[in-house]
Amino acid sequence: MWTPLTGILVGVVAATGLSKGVEAVKHKDSDYKFFDEIIEVKHILDKSYVYDVDDKKLAEGALKGMVEALGDQYTVFVPGSEAGEFTKGLTGEYVGIGASVNTDSGWLTIVSPLEDSPALRAGLMPDDRVLEIDGKTTQHLTVEQCIELLQGTPNTPVVLKVERKNETLDITIIRDRIKTKSIKGFHRDPNDPQKWEYLIDRERRIGYIRMTQFTPGVASELYGALLAMKAEQGLGGLVLDLRFNPGGVLEEAVAIADLFLKEGVIVSTKGRAFEERISRAKAEGTLADFPIIVMLNDQSASASEVLAGALVDNDRAKVLGVRSFGKGSVQGVLKLSQGDGSEIKVTQQAYYLPSGRNITRKDDSLMWGVDPSPGFYVPMEDKDLVEMLTQRRKQELISIQREEAKLESAAPTVPMVDWSNTDTSLEQLKDTQLTSAIRAMQQRIDKGDWAAPGGDAPQLTQTIQADELKKSKQFRERLIREIVRADKRIETLEAGKPVVTAKDLWDDTKDVSGGTMEIKDKDGNVIATLKITGNNVERWLIDADVEKKD
């Protein structure tokens, strides 16, 4: 029986089979040989290093290095001094900004803002690179160190300097207690803002449910939403939105899949030290059969991928959107028997879909996660994503205003929208992917077959490879830029010169994209005219051999 813990990034499953093995380790001859060089290095440092050696720091450094050598971002060593905060993060009980975070190229990066969170309300977006937290750089900080900076007391501000595409933004976020509700509809019930409306097409009885995380009890929460639509009597169709869902408790994903599947494999887990465990669907409690579309994007991870993969591999649903994140591993948190309460979060098992596919994404992976069904690849442009998230937040704000108006017995100041009309609702939501899903579902109900709203699988593969190539090139460019900066700083320090802070070449609010830049020789002759294709040019010029001319 798995024991779930819900973390900021992912749901983590506590290990049961290996915990005793940590307490009573049986040493092999190879273990002693393994430590021979480590002991020798420790002896050399004790005898020869210029300064006194801190044994505790050496031990923690050795342990961290051993774990990091695995190249697995989800396997980490947690010193005893950080274990309390780490556990608090795993349980999800904390005061902070409410965002899934990770490190990328040495910087803190937003994986996804959580629904109804301070981060989302302030406008943080997936892939935002956090350069500073309250003026402190995040470069080379661990995720845990960054989380400590983000957390604090309720109702206190924290200022993030983020890099998004070609611009840098200062975003102020007010910390709050994070209590995420995982199940949402497409609009708040105007008669009771504490409830959601789920039937987005009342005539065809098409339901829409958005799940933000696989928190403990979310399967029951989702079942309640289905009962609100009288799904036990049948639906015309269901759109299950798992976009931006970072995952969570595996058992909840299995329980939800079991609601829609009468039989078949849901997921299997395999690990070198564990027997294969296969979860299968049971006929008892299965809902009536109706078409399902599952919506995914590149931030749908872990349990989201398990649920989507189980439904599509059992031919129970279509997947619409883009390829998912690719996090298909089970972590266990093990306390070390020696020391000060240090822990290791270690990847112990991997998820496998019914098809046998391992969804984990590695550096050299060309296949990972869950792909959209053929013909259902529907990407979303950044501008459309911003508009959709803006409208989503706006609708929730309207519901609050209406509740206040109701309490004050005053007329609502915000114009009412006819949410009973499907076309009006879709227009109001500004969600191109959701519109594609609803149109495809309407076609399925009206005509009996699926209308492909997007591209097919071959186009999907080419697009993903092109996107990965672009991201890799951008990463290389950023890395080169940081190396150049570091080299210049080293040269300055070695020369005994003061480090000069680079100044802005122009006002950051100016939009230079689409403009031109002339390069002249020393005699004033124009030798090149360059078209500026983005707003990131200033960051490059600051590092180049140029200075602002008065």
Backbone torsions as a table, in degrees:
resi	resn	phi	psi	omega
1	MET	NA	125.4	179.9
2	TRP	-78.8	146.6	174.4
3	THR	-112.9	110.9	-172.5
4	PRO	-85.1	145.9	168.0
5	LEU	-127.9	137.5	-178.0
6	THR	-102.1	123.6	-177.7
7	GLY	-107.6	174.0	177.3
8	ILE	-65.7	-41.4	-178.1
9	LEU	-89.3	-46.8	-175.4
10	VAL	-148.9	165.9	170.6
11	GLY	-78.1	135.5	-178.4
12	VAL	-116.5	137.7	-178.2
13	VAL	-103.5	123.9	-178.3
14	ALA	-70.1	137.2	-177.2
15	ALA	-79.9	145.6	175.4
16	THR	-116.5	-31.5	-172.7
17	GLY	-81.6	-24.3	-174.0
18	LEU	-106.3	-10.7	-173.7
19	SER	-60.5	-40.1	178.9
20	LYS	-68.0	-30.8	179.6
21	GLY	-65.7	-27.3	177.6
22	VAL	-73.1	-34.0	-177.3
23	GLU	-74.6	-31.1	-176.8
24	ALA	-132.0	81.2	-175.8
25	VAL	-81.1	131.3	175.5
26	LYS	-96.2	114.8	-175.2
27	HIS	-81.1	141.8	173.2
28	LYS	-107.7	162.9	178.7
29	ASP	-57.6	-37.5	-178.7
30	SER	-64.5	-27.0	177.9
31	ASP	-63.7	-43.1	-179.2
32	TYR	-67.0	-39.5	177.6
33	LYS	-63.9	-35.9	179.8
34	PHE	-59.0	-37.7	-174.7
35	PHE	-90.2	-4.8	-177.8
36	ASP	-56.6	-50.9	-178.0
37	GLU	-68.1	-36.2	179.0
38	ILE	-62.4	-44.3	179.4
39	ILE	-64.9	-38.8	179.8
40	GLU	-64.8	-43.6	178.0
41	VAL	-62.0	-43.0	178.2
42	LYS	-59.5	-41.4	179.8
43	HIS	-64.4	-42.9	179.9
44	ILE	-62.7	-43.8	-179.8
45	LEU	-64.7	-41.0	178.6
46	ASP	-61.3	-38.8	-174.0
47	LYS	-87.5	-32.1	-166.1
48	SER	-118.6	-18.2	-175.1
49	TYR	-66.4	143.8	-171.7
50	VAL	-62.6	-31.5	-179.4
51	TYR	-115.1	167.6	176.0
52	ASP	-61.8	144.8	-176.9
53	VAL	-101.1	132.7	176.2
54	ASP	-91.6	105.9	-176.5
55	ASP	-59.2	-38.5	-178.1
56	LYS	-63.4	-43.4	179.2
57	LYS	-66.2	-38.5	177.8
58	LEU	-62.8	-43.1	-178.8
59	ALA	-64.2	-46.0	179.6
60	GLU	-63.7	-39.1	178.9
61	GLY	-64.0	-40.4	179.0
62	ALA	-65.8	-41.6	-179.8
63	LEU	-67.0	-44.0	178.7
64	LYS	-62.9	-42.3	179.6
65	GLY	-63.1	-38.5	178.9
66	MET	-62.3	-43.6	-178.7
67	VAL	-71.2	-42.4	-178.3
68	GLU	-65.6	-25.4	179.6
69	ALA	-64.1	-17.8	178.5
70	LEU	-70.6	-21.2	-179.2
71	GLY	70.8	25.4	-178.7
72	ASP	-115.3	111.1	-175.7
73	GLN	-65.4	-16.4	-178.1
74	TYR	-94.7	-6.7	175.3
75	THR	-101.9	115.7	-174.0
76	VAL	-139.1	150.3	172.4
77	PHE	-95.5	131.5	-178.7
78	VAL	-117.1	109.8	178.3
79	PRO	-61.0	156.8	-178.7
80	GLY	-57.6	-33.8	-179.0
81	SER	-66.6	-20.3	-178.4
82	GLU	-108.0	-3.2	-172.8
83	ALA	-63.7	-37.5	-179.2
84	GLY	-62.2	-47.8	178.9
85	GLU	-66.0	-36.8	179.8
86	PHE	-62.8	-45.4	179.2
87	THR	-64.7	-38.9	178.0
88	LYS	-61.1	-37.7	177.3
89	GLY	-67.1	-37.7	-179.3
90	LEU	-65.7	-36.8	-178.7
91	THR	-78.8	-13.4	179.4
92	GLY	80.0	5.4	-179.9
93	GLU	-97.6	98.3	-176.5
94	TYR	-160.2	165.4	173.6
95	VAL	-109.5	122.4	-178.0
96	GLY	-169.1	-148.3	-176.4
97	ILE	-98.6	-19.2	178.7
98	GLY	79.1	68.7	178.8
99	ALA	-150.3	143.6	170.8
100	SER	-81.1	128.2	-174.7
101	VAL	-129.9	159.3	176.1
102	ASN	-154.3	176.3	174.1
103	THR	-107.9	142.2	180.0
104	ASP	-142.5	119.5	180.0
105	SER	57.7	32.0	176.5
106	GLY	90.1	-2.5	-178.0
107	TRP	-117.1	150.7	172.8
108	LEU	-68.8	132.8	-177.7
109	THR	-130.3	139.6	178.1
110	ILE	-79.3	116.9	173.4
111	VAL	-76.0	-48.8	177.7
112	SER	-167.2	132.6	169.3
113	PRO	-70.2	141.5	179.0
114	LEU	-77.0	152.1	-179.6
115	GLU	-63.0	143.5	178.1
116	ASP	57.7	29.0	-176.6
117	SER	-102.5	159.7	173.4
118	PRO	-57.2	-36.3	179.6
119	ALA	-62.5	-43.2	179.9
120	LEU	-67.7	-42.6	-179.3
121	ARG	-64.6	-30.7	-179.6
122	ALA	-81.1	-12.2	176.1
123	GLY	101.2	13.1	174.6
124	LEU	-64.0	145.1	-177.7
125	MET	-128.1	156.2	174.5
126	PRO	-55.3	141.7	179.3
127	ASP	75.8	2.5	171.3
128	ASP	-61.4	128.7	177.3
129	ARG	-93.4	118.8	-178.8
130	VAL	-86.5	109.5	-178.8
131	LEU	-82.0	-38.6	-177.6
132	GLU	-142.0	149.4	171.6
133	ILE	-122.8	111.4	-175.8
134	ASP	51.1	44.2	176.0
135	GLY	83.9	-5.8	-179.6
136	LYS	-99.1	125.9	-178.9
137	THR	-63.9	146.1	176.5
138	THR	-96.2	-3.1	-176.7
139	GLN	-61.7	127.6	177.7
140	HIS	70.9	3.8	173.2
141	LEU	-79.4	150.7	175.5
142	THR	-77.3	165.4	176.3
143	VAL	-58.7	-42.0	-177.7
144	GLU	-63.8	-39.4	178.4
145	GLN	-65.3	-38.2	178.5
146	CYS	-68.2	-40.8	179.3
147	ILE	-61.8	-37.9	178.8
148	GLU	-61.8	-36.9	177.9
149	LEU	-71.1	-33.1	-177.6
150	LEU	-77.0	-30.2	-178.5
151	GLN	-80.5	162.8	-179.5
152	GLY	174.1	-147.2	-178.4
153	THR	-94.4	142.3	178.1
154	PRO	-55.5	144.4	175.8
155	ASN	70.3	18.4	173.7
156	THR	-105.5	145.4	-176.9
157	PRO	-85.5	151.5	169.8
158	VAL	-136.0	133.4	-175.6
159	VAL	-105.9	122.5	177.8
160	LEU	-106.8	131.9	169.4
161	LYS	-97.6	114.3	-174.9
162	VAL	-117.1	149.0	174.5
163	GLU	-107.2	120.2	-178.9
164	ARG	-129.0	115.1	-178.2
165	LYS	55.1	-114.0	-174.4
166	ASN	-109.0	21.7	-178.6
167	GLU	-139.9	159.0	177.5
168	THR	-115.9	132.6	-175.2
169	LEU	-126.9	144.5	169.6
170	ASP	-101.4	118.1	-176.6
171	ILE	-119.5	121.4	177.6
172	THR	-93.7	128.0	-178.6
173	ILE	-123.1	134.9	177.2
174	ILE	-93.9	117.7	-178.6
175	ARG	-62.3	150.5	179.5
176	ASP	-154.8	167.1	173.3
177	ARG	-73.5	129.7	-175.2
178	ILE	-92.2	108.4	176.6
179	LYS	-126.8	88.8	-173.3
180	THR	-82.5	129.6	169.9
181	LYS	-92.6	127.4	-168.5
182	SER	-88.8	-24.5	-175.9
183	ILE	-110.2	128.0	-179.5
184	LYS	-137.8	158.2	173.6
185	GLY	-104.2	-156.9	-178.8
186	PHE	-92.7	-15.8	-179.4
187	HIS	-163.2	148.6	176.3
188	ARG	-68.9	144.7	174.9
189	ASP	-66.8	118.6	-177.2
190	PRO	-62.5	-22.6	179.4
191	ASN	-87.0	-17.5	179.3
192	ASP	-154.2	92.0	-176.3
193	PRO	-59.8	-11.4	177.2
194	GLN	-80.5	-7.3	179.8
195	LYS	-115.7	158.4	178.6
196	TRP	-110.1	152.5	169.7
197	GLU	-94.8	134.6	-175.3
198	TYR	-114.8	-27.9	-179.2
199	LEU	-80.6	99.0	-176.7
200	ILE	-83.2	-22.1	172.6
201	ASP	-129.5	97.2	-174.1
202	ARG	-70.2	-34.6	-178.1
203	GLU	-63.8	-44.8	-178.5
204	ARG	-94.4	-2.1	-178.5
205	ARG	55.6	54.2	175.0
206	ILE	-96.9	120.6	179.8
207	GLY	-95.5	154.0	176.3
208	TYR	-133.3	123.9	177.5
209	ILE	-129.7	127.8	176.9
210	ARG	-109.3	124.1	-179.7
211	MET	-111.8	121.6	-174.0
212	THR	-90.7	-29.1	177.9
213	GLN	-156.1	157.2	174.7
214	PHE	-94.7	72.7	179.2
215	THR	-81.6	161.6	177.6
216	PRO	-56.8	129.3	179.3
217	GLY	87.9	3.1	-176.2
218	VAL	-68.5	-26.7	177.7
219	ALA	-62.7	-41.9	176.9
220	SER	-67.0	-37.4	178.2
221	GLU	-62.9	-43.6	178.4
222	LEU	-66.3	-39.8	178.7
223	TYR	-61.3	-36.3	176.5
224	GLY	-63.3	-38.6	177.2
225	ALA	-66.3	-38.4	177.4
226	LEU	-65.6	-39.5	177.8
227	LEU	-65.2	-34.5	178.4
228	ALA	-62.6	-27.1	176.6
229	MET	-93.9	2.1	-176.5
230	LYS	58.8	43.8	-178.0
231	ALA	-67.1	-22.9	178.9
232	GLU	-64.9	-19.7	176.6
233	GLN	-93.8	-3.4	178.5
234	GLY	109.6	145.0	174.7
235	LEU	-123.9	158.0	171.9
236	GLY	-68.5	-35.8	179.1
237	GLY	-179.4	164.9	-179.4
238	LEU	-135.4	131.8	171.3
239	VAL	-106.7	115.9	-178.7
240	LEU	-106.1	111.1	-172.9
241	ASP	-95.4	110.1	178.5
242	LEU	-111.8	17.8	178.1
243	ARG	-65.5	140.1	-179.5
244	PHE	65.1	14.1	179.1
245	ASN	-89.0	111.4	-174.9
246	PRO	-79.1	-3.1	178.7
247	GLY	108.7	-150.1	-178.0
248	GLY	147.2	-130.7	-172.9
249	VAL	-79.9	122.7	-176.4
250	LEU	-62.3	-41.5	-177.5
251	GLU	-58.8	-32.0	179.6
252	GLU	-67.8	-39.9	177.2
253	ALA	-63.8	-40.6	178.7
254	VAL	-64.4	-43.9	-179.1
255	ALA	-63.6	-38.6	179.9
256	ILE	-69.4	-43.3	177.5
257	ALA	-59.4	-37.0	-178.8
258	ASP	-66.1	-23.3	176.4
259	LEU	-65.6	-29.9	-173.3
260	PHE	-105.9	-11.2	-176.7
261	LEU	-113.4	133.3	176.8
262	LYS	-84.5	-30.1	-178.1
263	GLU	-158.2	172.8	176.6
264	GLY	105.4	164.5	178.4
265	VAL	-74.9	135.7	175.1
266	ILE	-94.7	-51.9	179.3
267	VAL	-162.6	154.8	172.3
268	SER	-129.6	150.0	176.9
269	THR	-122.0	137.8	-179.3
270	LYS	-134.5	143.8	176.0
271	GLY	-155.6	154.3	-175.8
272	ARG	-59.2	-34.3	-176.4
273	ALA	-102.8	9.3	-177.1
274	PHE	-130.8	149.1	172.3
275	GLU	-73.7	149.8	178.4
276	GLU	-62.5	134.2	178.9
277	ARG	-118.4	124.8	-177.2
278	ILE	-115.7	125.6	175.4
279	SER	-99.3	128.3	-177.8
280	ARG	-120.6	150.8	177.5
281	ALA	-77.5	150.1	177.2
282	LYS	-119.4	146.6	-177.9
283	ALA	-68.1	-32.7	-177.3
284	GLU	-63.2	128.6	176.9
285	GLY	84.7	1.2	-179.9
286	THR	-71.1	135.9	179.9
287	LEU	-73.5	164.5	176.2
288	ALA	-59.2	151.6	-176.2
289	ASP	-75.7	129.4	173.7
290	PHE	-154.4	153.8	-176.9
291	PRO	-66.0	145.6	-177.7
292	ILE	-131.6	138.4	168.7
293	ILE	-118.9	126.2	175.6
294	VAL	-103.5	127.2	-180.0
295	MET	-98.3	128.3	179.4
296	LEU	-128.3	154.5	166.0
297	ASN	-138.2	-173.3	-173.4
298	ASP	-75.6	3.9	173.2
299	GLN	-109.3	4.8	175.1
300	SER	-81.3	117.8	-170.9
301	ALA	-134.9	163.1	168.4
302	SER	56.6	-115.4	-176.7
303	ALA	-60.8	-29.2	175.2
304	SER	-60.2	-42.1	-178.9
305	GLU	-71.4	-34.5	177.2
306	VAL	-62.8	-48.5	-178.8
307	LEU	-64.2	-48.5	-179.2
308	ALA	-62.6	-43.8	-179.5
309	GLY	-64.1	-38.8	179.2
310	ALA	-63.6	-42.6	-177.6
311	LEU	-71.1	-41.6	-176.8
312	VAL	-75.7	-37.1	-179.8
313	ASP	-69.4	-25.4	175.7
314	ASN	-93.7	15.2	177.0
315	ASP	55.8	37.6	-178.9
316	ARG	-105.1	-14.1	-176.2
317	ALA	-153.3	162.8	168.7
318	LYS	-103.2	146.0	175.8
319	VAL	-108.2	126.9	-178.3
320	LEU	-121.2	139.6	178.1
321	GLY	131.5	-129.7	177.8
322	VAL	-131.1	172.2	-178.3
323	ARG	-59.8	141.6	-176.7
324	SER	-76.0	177.9	-170.0
325	PHE	-64.9	-46.1	-179.1
326	GLY	97.5	46.4	176.1
327	LYS	-115.6	97.0	-175.0
328	GLY	-124.1	51.9	-178.8
329	SER	-132.8	155.0	-179.3
330	VAL	-108.6	125.1	178.3
331	GLN	-105.0	144.6	172.8
332	GLY	-117.2	144.2	178.1
333	VAL	-104.4	115.2	-176.1
334	LEU	-116.1	129.4	176.4
335	LYS	-85.4	135.7	177.2
336	LEU	-75.7	138.3	-176.7
337	SER	-74.7	-25.1	179.3
338	GLN	-106.0	146.6	174.1
339	GLY	107.3	-149.9	-167.9
340	ASP	-114.3	34.4	179.2
341	GLY	89.9	16.8	178.1
342	SER	-65.4	154.7	-177.0
343	GLU	-133.2	159.9	171.4
344	ILE	-126.8	123.5	169.7
345	LYS	-93.9	113.0	-170.7
346	VAL	-124.4	136.6	175.3
347	THR	-71.7	120.9	-174.9
348	GLN	-112.9	-30.7	-176.8
349	GLN	-141.7	166.0	177.2
350	ALA	-124.9	146.9	174.6
351	TYR	-79.9	143.9	171.5
352	TYR	-131.3	131.4	179.3
353	LEU	-72.7	167.2	178.2
354	PRO	-54.6	-30.0	178.8
355	SER	-74.3	-9.8	-176.7
356	GLY	94.6	-1.1	-177.1
357	ARG	-74.3	132.3	173.0
358	ASN	-88.5	121.9	-171.7
359	ILE	-86.4	-3.0	-176.0
360	THR	-69.2	134.0	177.3
361	ARG	-94.9	127.4	175.5
362	LYS	-116.2	172.0	-175.6
363	ASP	-58.3	-34.3	-176.5
364	ASP	-101.8	13.2	-176.3
365	SER	-75.1	135.9	167.9
366	LEU	-103.5	-21.7	178.2
367	MET	-123.8	129.9	176.4
368	TRP	-162.1	169.8	173.7
369	GLY	61.0	-153.8	179.8
370	VAL	-120.4	127.1	179.9
371	ASP	-88.4	151.9	170.2
372	PRO	-61.0	152.0	176.0
373	SER	-63.4	151.8	177.7
374	PRO	-52.5	128.1	-179.0
375	GLY	87.2	-2.9	-176.7
376	PHE	-115.7	19.3	175.0
377	TYR	-78.7	108.2	-177.3
378	VAL	-129.9	95.1	178.6
379	PRO	-77.0	169.6	177.9
380	MET	-131.3	127.1	177.6
381	GLU	-68.3	155.5	-178.4
382	ASP	-57.4	-42.5	-178.0
383	LYS	-64.4	-36.5	177.5
384	ASP	-69.2	-36.7	178.9
385	LEU	-65.0	-43.7	178.7
386	VAL	-61.1	-43.9	-179.3
387	GLU	-64.6	-41.6	179.9
388	MET	-62.6	-47.5	-179.9
389	LEU	-65.2	-35.7	177.4
390	THR	-63.8	-45.9	179.5
391	GLN	-65.7	-36.6	178.7
392	ARG	-62.2	-46.4	178.3
393	ARG	-64.7	-38.5	-178.6
394	LYS	-63.6	-39.9	-179.9
395	GLN	-65.4	-37.4	178.5
396	GLU	-68.9	-34.2	176.5
397	LEU	-66.3	-40.8	178.2
398	ILE	-59.3	-40.7	-178.7
399	SER	-63.7	-35.6	178.0
400	ILE	-67.1	-42.8	179.5
401	GLN	-62.6	-38.4	-179.8
402	ARG	-67.4	-37.6	178.4
403	GLU	-64.6	-41.7	177.6
404	GLU	-63.2	-40.7	179.9
405	ALA	-63.5	-38.6	-179.4
406	LYS	-66.3	-40.1	-179.7
407	LEU	-66.9	-31.1	-179.4
408	GLU	-90.8	3.4	-177.9
409	SER	54.4	37.0	179.2
410	ALA	-113.5	159.9	178.6
411	ALA	-73.3	142.4	178.0
412	PRO	-60.9	138.6	179.8
413	THR	-88.6	-11.0	-178.5
414	VAL	-98.6	132.2	-179.1
415	PRO	-57.1	137.7	179.8
416	MET	-76.9	146.4	177.2
417	VAL	-114.3	139.5	179.2
418	ASP	-80.7	87.3	-177.7
419	TRP	-75.5	-6.1	175.9
420	SER	-78.6	-13.3	178.8
421	ASN	-95.8	120.3	-175.3
422	THR	-61.4	-47.4	-178.3
423	ASP	-61.8	-41.6	178.7
424	THR	-64.0	-41.4	179.6
425	SER	-62.1	-46.3	-178.9
426	LEU	-65.1	-39.1	177.7
427	GLU	-63.9	-39.5	-178.4
428	GLN	-69.8	-36.7	-176.2
429	LEU	-75.4	-23.2	177.2
430	LYS	55.3	41.4	-176.6
431	ASP	-116.2	98.7	-174.2
432	THR	-65.6	-34.9	178.8
433	GLN	-69.6	-41.5	178.0
434	LEU	-64.4	-40.4	177.7
435	THR	-60.0	-42.6	178.2
436	SER	-62.4	-40.6	180.0
437	ALA	-65.1	-44.0	-179.0
438	ILE	-66.5	-41.9	179.4
439	ARG	-63.2	-40.7	178.3
440	ALA	-65.2	-39.5	179.5
441	MET	-67.8	-39.0	178.0
442	GLN	-62.1	-41.7	177.3
443	GLN	-61.8	-42.3	-179.6
444	ARG	-62.1	-39.7	-178.8
445	ILE	-75.1	-42.6	-174.9
446	ASP	-76.4	-39.2	-172.5
447	LYS	-109.8	-14.7	178.4
448	GLY	88.6	0.6	177.6
449	ASP	-136.8	165.7	-178.4
450	TRP	-87.5	136.1	171.4
451	ALA	-97.8	121.8	-177.9
452	ALA	-71.6	113.7	-177.2
453	PRO	-85.9	-5.5	-176.0
454	GLY	-146.5	-152.6	-177.7
455	GLY	-82.2	175.0	179.5
456	ASP	-105.5	-178.1	-172.3
457	ALA	-59.8	-45.7	179.4
458	PRO	-58.5	-42.1	177.8
459	GLN	-63.5	-35.5	179.1
460	LEU	-62.5	-46.0	-178.3
461	THR	-61.9	-45.1	180.0
462	GLN	-63.6	-39.8	-179.0
463	THR	-65.8	-43.2	-179.4
464	ILE	-64.0	-43.6	-179.6
465	GLN	-63.5	-40.7	178.3
466	ALA	-64.8	-39.7	180.0
467	ASP	-67.0	-41.0	178.8
468	GLU	-65.2	-38.8	177.8
469	LEU	-62.6	-43.1	179.4
470	LYS	-62.6	-44.8	-179.8
471	LYS	-64.5	-38.6	179.9
472	SER	-65.2	-40.7	178.4
473	LYS	-65.5	-41.5	178.4
474	GLN	-63.6	-39.5	177.6
475	PHE	-63.2	-43.0	179.3
476	ARG	-62.0	-41.8	179.5
477	GLU	-63.5	-42.7	179.1
478	ARG	-64.7	-39.0	-179.6
479	LEU	-64.6	-44.7	178.4
480	ILE	-60.7	-42.0	-179.9
481	ARG	-61.1	-42.8	-179.9
482	GLU	-68.0	-35.9	177.8
483	ILE	-64.3	-43.9	178.7
484	VAL	-60.8	-43.6	178.8
485	ARG	-61.4	-44.2	-179.5
486	ALA	-64.0	-41.8	179.1
487	ASP	-61.0	-42.9	-179.6
488	LYS	-65.5	-39.0	179.3
489	ARG	-66.0	-41.3	178.3
490	ILE	-62.6	-44.9	179.3
491	GLU	-59.7	-41.5	-179.7
492	THR	-65.0	-45.3	-179.0
493	LEU	-67.0	-40.4	179.6
494	GLU	-65.7	-30.9	179.9
495	ALA	-81.8	-4.1	179.2
496	GLY	75.8	18.4	-179.6
497	LYS	-91.9	152.5	175.9
498	PRO	-68.6	144.0	178.1
499	VAL	-78.0	121.6	-178.1
500	VAL	-94.9	126.5	176.6
501	THR	-76.1	127.3	-179.1
502	ALA	-64.4	139.6	179.1
503	LYS	-102.9	157.7	177.2
504	ASP	-64.5	140.6	175.9
505	LEU	-84.4	-26.9	175.1
506	TRP	-156.8	170.4	-178.7
507	ASP	-60.2	125.3	-176.9
508	ASP	-64.3	-17.5	-179.4
509	THR	-79.8	-10.7	-179.2
510	LYS	-76.5	133.5	177.8
511	ASP	-92.6	106.8	-177.4
512	VAL	-98.8	-5.9	179.2
513	SER	-60.8	128.5	-177.7
514	GLY	95.0	-8.7	178.6
515	GLY	-83.2	-171.3	-179.6
516	THR	-128.9	158.8	178.8
517	MET	-136.6	126.4	-179.8
518	GLU	-99.3	136.3	176.1
519	ILE	-110.1	121.3	-178.8
520	LYS	-115.0	150.6	174.5
521	ASP	-81.5	-177.6	-174.2
522	LYS	-66.2	-18.9	179.0
523	ASP	-91.8	2.2	178.2
524	GLY	89.3	8.6	179.3
525	ASN	-84.5	133.1	178.1
526	VAL	-72.9	119.1	-179.2
527	ILE	-107.9	-13.1	177.0
528	ALA	-162.4	142.7	173.3
529	THR	-121.0	119.5	-173.7
530	LEU	-109.4	138.1	174.1
531	LYS	-89.0	129.0	179.5
532	ILE	-85.5	120.9	-174.7
533	THR	-103.7	2.0	179.2
534	GLY	-165.3	174.4	-176.9
535	ASN	-95.7	12.9	-177.6
536	ASN	-95.6	2.2	-173.1
537	VAL	-64.4	-33.0	-178.0
538	GLU	-62.3	-39.5	-179.1
539	ARG	-61.7	-34.1	178.0
540	TRP	-74.1	-41.7	-178.0
541	LEU	-65.6	-33.1	178.6
542	ILE	-59.4	-34.9	-179.2
543	ASP	-87.4	-9.6	-176.8
544	ALA	-86.1	174.3	-179.7
545	ASP	-82.3	62.7	178.9
546	VAL	-137.2	158.0	173.3
547	GLU	-143.1	154.4	-177.3
548	LYS	-71.0	131.5	-178.6
549	LYS	-94.4	126.1	-178.6
550	ASP	-68.1	NA	NA
